[in-house]
């Protein structure tokens, strides 16, 4: 399974896709020369070349064709998985905005925005807010009290936007 994923990953890169497309088109053109009349094959000195290399050209054509089909199939599957993840993330963020404890943490961060606020590192709501990309650590290292560790956090732009939207909705009521 990992080997096929690596092959698809290599083939998924734009430069490799261009090489695949070029090999497909080149082999297609060479295969189409088989349908030229004998006088044109002699004129272009292709009769000996086609007799010697036709099986290889056919093989390159089919391999390139199948790899391009696989590339587009895997691309569609990846886009579908990305949409499913985005929907899941949005749903989890919505649930956190409905949770009173999580909303209090977000409100506290918004009150001091853009400055960082120290929050308990091992608090479940803080961990969930970080996991679902509503807050992030302001730094990768900080001096913490090991008996009650707190770490500086800041709001992510998505959380800031949603809090502003909710505040505007409350003010208009």
C-alpha positions in Angstrom: 0.0 0.0 0.0 2.8 2.4 0.9 4.6 1.8 -2.4 1.5 2.7 -4.5 1.0 5.8 -2.4 4.6 6.8 -3.0 4.3 6.2 -6.7 1.1 8.2 -6.8 2.7 11.0 -4.8 5.7 11.1 -7.2 3.4 11.1 -10.2 1.1 13.7 -8.7 3.7 16.4 -8.9 3.2 18.8 -11.7 6.5 18.2 -13.4 6.0 14.4 -13.4 2.5 14.9 -14.7 3.9 16.9 -17.6 6.4 14.2 -18.4 3.6 11.6 -18.3 1.5 13.7 -20.6 4.4 14.2 -23.0 5.2 10.5 -23.1 1.5 9.8 -23.8 1.3 12.3 -26.6 4.6 11.2 -28.1 3.7 7.6 -28.1 0.3 8.4 -29.5 1.8 10.2 -32.4 4.3 7.4 -33.0 1.5 4.9 -33.0 -0.5 7.0 -35.4 2.4 6.8 -37.9 1.5 3.1 -38.3 -1.5 4.3 -40.3 0.6 6.2 -42.8 1.0 4.7 -46.2 4.2 2.8 -47.0 5.6 5.6 -49.2 5.5 8.1 -46.3 7.1 5.6 -43.9 10.0 5.1 -46.4 10.2 8.8 -47.0 10.5 9.6 -43.3 12.7 6.5 -42.6 10.3 5.2 -40.1 9.7 1.6 -41.4 12.7 0.0 -39.6 12.1 2.1 -36.4 8.4 1.1 -36.2 9.2 -2.6 -36.9 11.8 -2.6 -34.1 10.1 -0.4 -31.4 6.3 -0.7 -32.0 5.8 -3.0 -29.0 7.7 -0.6 -26.7 5.8 2.4 -28.0 2.5 0.6 -27.4 3.6 -0.3 -23.9 4.6 3.3 -23.1 1.3 4.6 -24.5 -0.8 2.3 -22.3 1.3 2.8 -19.1 1.1 6.6 -19.6 -2.6 6.4 -20.2 -3.3 4.3 -17.1 -1.1 6.5 -14.9 -2.8 9.6 -16.1 -6.2 8.1 -15.4 -5.0 7.0 -11.9 -3.7 10.5 -11.3 -7.0 12.1 -12.0 -8.9 9.5 -9.9 -6.6 10.0 -6.9 -6.9 13.8 -7.3 -10.7 13.6 -7.2 -10.6 11.3 -4.2 -8.2 13.7 -2.4 -10.5 16.6 -3.1 -13.5 14.7 -1.8 -11.5 13.8 1.4 -10.5 17.4 1.8 -14.1 18.6 1.6 -15.2 15.9 4.1 -12.4 17.1 6.5 -13.4 20.7 6.1 -17.0 19.9 6.8 -16.0 17.9 9.9 -13.7 20.8 11.1 -16.5 23.3 10.6 -18.9 21.1 12.6 -16.5 20.8 15.5 -15.8 24.5 15.5 -19.5 25.2 15.6 -19.9 22.8 18.6 -17.1 24.6 20.4 -18.8 28.0 19.8 -21.9 26.6 21.5 -19.9 25.3 24.5 -20.0 27.8 27.3 -16.6 27.0 28.7 -14.9 27.2 25.3 -16.8 30.4 24.5 -15.5 31.9 27.8 -11.9 31.1 26.8 -12.4 32.6 23.3 -14.0 35.7 24.9 -11.1 36.1 27.2 -8.6 35.8 24.3 -10.7 38.3 22.3 -10.7 40.8 25.1 -6.9 41.0 25.1 -6.5 40.5 21.4 -3.9 40.9 19.8 -1.8 40.1 22.9 -1.3 36.6 24.1 -3.1 35.3 27.1 -1.8 32.5 29.4 -4.1 29.6 29.5 -3.8 26.2 31.3 -1.9 23.9 29.0 -3.8 20.7 30.0 -7.3 22.1 30.1 -9.6 20.0 27.9 -11.3 23.0 26.3 -8.0 24.7 25.5 -6.7 21.5 23.9 -9.9 21.2 21.8 -9.8 24.8 20.8 -6.2 24.3 19.6 -6.9 21.0 17.9 -9.8 22.5 15.9 -7.8 25.5 14.9 -9.5 28.2 16.8 -6.5 29.2 19.0 -2.8 28.6 18.7 0.2 28.9 20.9 1.9 32.2 20.7 5.4 30.8 21.0 6.9 27.3 20.9 8.8 27.8 24.2 7.9 29.6 27.4 8.8 29.5 31.0 6.0 27.7 32.9 5.2 26.7 36.4 5.3 22.9 36.4 2.7 22.7 39.2 0.1 24.6 37.2 1.5 25.0 33.7 0.1 27.9 31.7 1.1 28.8 28.1 0.5 31.9 26.0 -2.2 31.5 23.4 -3.7 33.8 20.7 -6.8 33.7 18.6 -6.7 32.2 15.1 -8.3 34.5 12.4 -11.3 32.2 12.0 -12.1 32.5 15.7 -11.7 36.3 15.6 -13.9 36.6 12.6 -16.7 34.5 14.2 -16.5 36.3 17.5 -16.8 39.7 15.7 -19.8 38.3 13.8 -21.5 37.2 17.0 -20.8 40.5 18.7 -22.3 42.4 15.8 -25.4 40.1 15.9 -25.8 40.8 19.7 -25.5 44.5 19.2 -28.1 44.6 16.5 -30.7 42.9 18.8 
